[in-house]
Amino acid sequence: MRIQSTRVWIGEHFAPAQLEISGGRIWGVDAYDREKCQADFGNCMILPGFIDIHCHGGYGYDSNDAKADGLRKWAAELPKEGVTAFMPTVMTDESGRISKALRSIAETKRRMDKGAAILGIHLEGPYLNPEYAGAQPPEYITSPDIPQFRLWQRTADNLIRIITLAPENDIDYTFTRFCAHNNVLVSIGHSGATYQKVVNAHSNGAVCITHTFNAQSGLHHRENGVAGAALLLDDMYCEIIPDGHHVAPEVLQLFFRCKGNDHAIVVSDSLRGKGAGIGEHFLFAGKPCLIETDGSARVANTGRLAGSTLKINEGLRHLIRECGIDPAAAINACTINPARMLQIDGTTGRIRTGYNADLTVLDDDYQVVQTYCRGLEQL
């Protein structure tokens, strides 16, 4: 199969090109109009498929539900926003329910052959700081526990690839070092850590900051905090939620100036309420939540933000159109940067011969025209 456009994202630039796709991979990148093609997308943008490494659910499903049908439906919906791969995110919960959720995701992944691919599991908690719990249930927050985590990892068939934790509760960074030596990426989040503790955690293996600026110690002129460390540590990957609610446009500009093209990662942090209509209610961590008129998801009785309903293509549009972020930085944050952090950038995240044929096609308004997962049309 051959597809083409006058705007294909190659080497951080748009160029006319024709792509040959075979066996789920990009077989060749050729001159525009070289041969007859099956799909000519004109002036639409062909980008690498988006990768969402932090998302709890959508369309009525939550990762903690441990329901295979819900996970499959969610994976089938994600290509409609350009997402071709994702990491279901399991949040803080009672230990048995976490185990059940991990087992369900692992078993469902083995049987999935359609929709966005599951790259692994992101475990957000339960080793957090209760003072920065946000929407996480504080009653289940505990201290880092290596035997407990080993059990969860066995239950998950070793699919846990990222864990969010608060480093101030990791004594001597023992758990962080354990993860670093066992192919699990540590992300700092729901944390009141000082700048120095973040630096120490980074030195011991932490590689990322979870939903930067949210549920963490902020930047103060006498104390740098987690947010300040996120901006200052050049080689630290940092998640960001560009939904227009979690982070102000001016702060997004500052964030991308500091993180550049290579270390920002766009995430949705989406909830089961994603896809629901304005005014609809849903539960998150047992709390009644509401979709407000502005599209934000908030805890009903407090008005606090609780994850998001963000679609990644809309986040990309917000960054470029409303915030003036350089397109290369914004696109990289949705594609190659999460792949690089996960160490799968040799096959995923770029449009290049030999890479997976995971592609999204957007029009000028960043609406999804077509998505290819492993070379197969999804829309």
Protein Blocks (a to p, Z undefined) as FASTA:
>chain_A
ZZddfbdcehhiacddddddeehiafbdcdehkbccfbdghjaccddddddfbdfbeehi
afklopaklmmmmmmmmmmnopabdcdddddddfklmmmmmmmmmmmmmmgcghjddfbd
cdedjbdcfklnmmacfklgccddfklmmmmmmmnoopafbdcddfklmghhlmmmmmmm
nopacddehiabdfklmmmmmmnopabdchehiapacddfkbgbjmlmmmmmmmlccddd
dehlmpcfklmmmmmmmnommlcccdfkiafkgoiaehiacdeehiacdddfkopacdfk
lopaehjfbdfklmmmmmmmmnopafklmmmmmmmmmmmmnopmmmgopacehiacddcd
ddfkopafbdceehiafZZ
